[in-house]
Amino acid sequence: MKGDGEIKKRMVEMSEKSRKALMEGGSSFSSLGCFIDDVIENIGSKLPN
């Protein structure tokens, strides 16, 4: 079993990576933006004329 220090170190690393991914320009931020754009595009194409 890993020591408490190793677990805390990994938690801090994951926290930093998660925070960066959610910041503007981060991978999760970009993916969410693409998803929203796709949803808006698909909703617009299904609206009656």
Backbone torsions as a table, in degrees:
resi	resn	phi	psi	omega
1	MET	NA	141.1	-179.1
2	LYS	-74.9	148.6	177.8
3	GLY	-71.9	162.5	179.9
4	ASP	-57.9	-36.8	-179.8
5	GLY	-63.1	-40.8	179.2
6	GLU	-67.6	-41.1	179.2
7	ILE	-64.2	-45.3	179.8
8	LYS	-62.7	-40.8	178.9
9	LYS	-60.3	-44.3	179.5
10	ARG	-67.1	-37.0	177.6
11	MET	-63.1	-41.9	178.9
12	VAL	-64.6	-42.6	179.1
13	GLU	-61.6	-46.7	-179.9
14	MET	-65.3	-37.1	178.3
15	SER	-62.2	-44.1	179.2
16	GLU	-64.9	-42.9	179.4
17	LYS	-64.3	-41.2	179.1
18	SER	-64.0	-43.1	-179.8
19	ARG	-61.8	-43.0	179.7
20	LYS	-65.4	-38.1	-179.5
21	ALA	-65.5	-31.4	-178.1
22	LEU	-88.0	-11.7	178.9
23	MET	-72.9	157.0	177.5
24	GLU	-54.9	128.5	-177.5
25	GLY	92.8	-11.1	177.7
26	GLY	-75.0	165.1	-175.3
27	SER	-62.7	-42.9	179.8
28	SER	-68.7	-38.8	178.6
29	PHE	-61.4	-45.7	-179.8
30	SER	-65.4	-42.5	-179.7
31	SER	-63.3	-41.5	178.8
32	LEU	-63.8	-41.7	177.7
33	GLY	-61.0	-42.2	178.1
34	CYS	-65.0	-40.7	178.6
35	PHE	-61.8	-46.5	-179.9
36	ILE	-62.3	-43.9	177.8
37	ASP	-59.6	-41.5	-179.7
38	ASP	-65.5	-43.0	179.0
39	VAL	-62.3	-46.0	-179.5
40	ILE	-61.8	-41.6	179.8
41	GLU	-63.9	-42.9	-178.6
42	ASN	-70.7	-36.3	177.5
43	ILE	-65.7	-42.0	179.7
44	GLY	-62.6	-35.1	-178.0
45	SER	-76.5	-15.5	-178.1
46	LYS	-101.3	-3.1	179.1
47	LEU	-74.4	142.0	177.3
48	PRO	-67.5	147.8	179.9
49	ASN	-87.8	NA	NA
